[in-house]
């Protein structure tokens, strides 16, 4: 894994293959550590870059801000856990690093269009009840 390597982006804005591999490895590391304390400073320290430089590289390569990517991945995992377990919503929220169930609810609703509780209830309904719009 090349997370510890420093990669310099060319001044012309093109992305070299080392940067692509670095960001791919970094995303894999983030995805495997979503239940850890993951903020931009922690990820930058782990990657060996200043947070400003890492955020620029990450945005240029992925199109997403680093914090946005972390939040999206945490919400994706939370949606899977809510769908596949009876784990309490607050437990899912806290285990993925959200400060409170309220902040988790806000982020989840922004991402998926409904609260975690409403989303879980909708998944529990039979498909014939869920699909009422033709």
Secondary structure, 3 states (H helix, E strand, C coil): CCCCCCCCCCCCCCCCHHHHHHHHHHHHHHHHCCCCCCCHHHHHHHHCCCHHHHHHHHHHHHCCCHHHHHHHHHHHHHHHHHHHCCCCHHHHHHHCCCCCHHHHHHHHHHHHCCCHHHHHHHHHCCHHHHCCCC
